Amino acid sequence: MRDEQKRIQHYLDEQGRVTRFPISKKNRKDQVLILAYLIEKFEMGKIYTEREVNDILKQWHTFEDWAILRRELFERGMMNRKLDCSEYWRTNNTKLY
């Protein structure tokens, strides 16, 4: 098992849900691993409403803070959105529309 896979397992429960999101700067690599894991739950090219994004994130974590996960996915350039937050989509580059 690769080091990254071992690290992400530390944050997952038996169902593969994220149990916590580390907030300290020393855990930046772990944050990226968690976000990379979560972004895989979204289809490339599909447009999602904010509610749909929240619902997917709710399914894949247990600590009840989908807003921080949604915000981090956007701020890290893994998910894009319209300026009014009406549409979200998976991407490799963050840019407000």
N, C-alpha and C positions, 0 to 999 in steps of 0.2 A: 504494500500500500504506500502510495506517495505521501510525502510530508504534508502537502496541502489537504489531501483526503483525510489524513489523521487529524489535522487541525480542525477541519470543518465538523468532523464527527463529535468533537468536544462540545459543539453548540447544538447538536440535534438530539431529539428524543427518538424513541423506538419507531415512530411513524414518520420520521424524517422532517419533523417540524423544528424550526429554530426556537430555542428556549430562552435565548438572551442575545442582546446586541451590545457588544463592548463599546464603551464610550471614551475610554482614555486614548490619548494619542499614541501610546506605546502599542496599542492593539489595532493600529490602522490596517495592517496586513490581514488580520482576522476579519475586520469590517468588510474589506474588499472581497474576501472569500465568501462571506455570508451573502453579500449583495450579488455576487456572481452566481451563487447557488439559486437565489431567489429569482433573478432575471430569467433564468432558464424555464421558469414556470409560465412565461409569457411568450406568445407566438410572435416571431418577427413578421412585420408587415400588417399586423392586425391593429385596429384602432380600439381603444378601451375607454370607457367613461371612468371618471374618478371612482365611482361606486364599484365598478367591475375590478379596478385595480385593488381597491380596498378589500373586496371580497376574496380575491385570489391571495392577497397577502395574509388575510385572516386565516385562511386554510393552512398556510405554511409557517405560522409562528404561534407561540403560546403566551407571549408576554403582553398582549393587548396594546401594542403601540404601532399599528400599521401606518400611521401618519409619518413617524420618523423614518420608517423603511421606505415609504413612497418618496419622501423628500430626499433621502440619501440616494435612492436609485436615480432620481433626476439630477441632483447636484454632482454625482459622480459620472454623469454622462452615459448611463446605461439605459435610461428611459427619457423620452422627450415629451413635451406637452405644449398645448396651445397656451398663450398668455393668460387666458381666462380659466384655465384648468379644466376645460370641458372635454378635451380629448388627450389621451396619453398613448404612446406607442414605444415599443422597444427600439433602441437605436444604439449606435456606437458613438454618436456625437450630440451633446446637448446644445440646443439652439432654440430660443423662444420664437414662436410664430404668432 
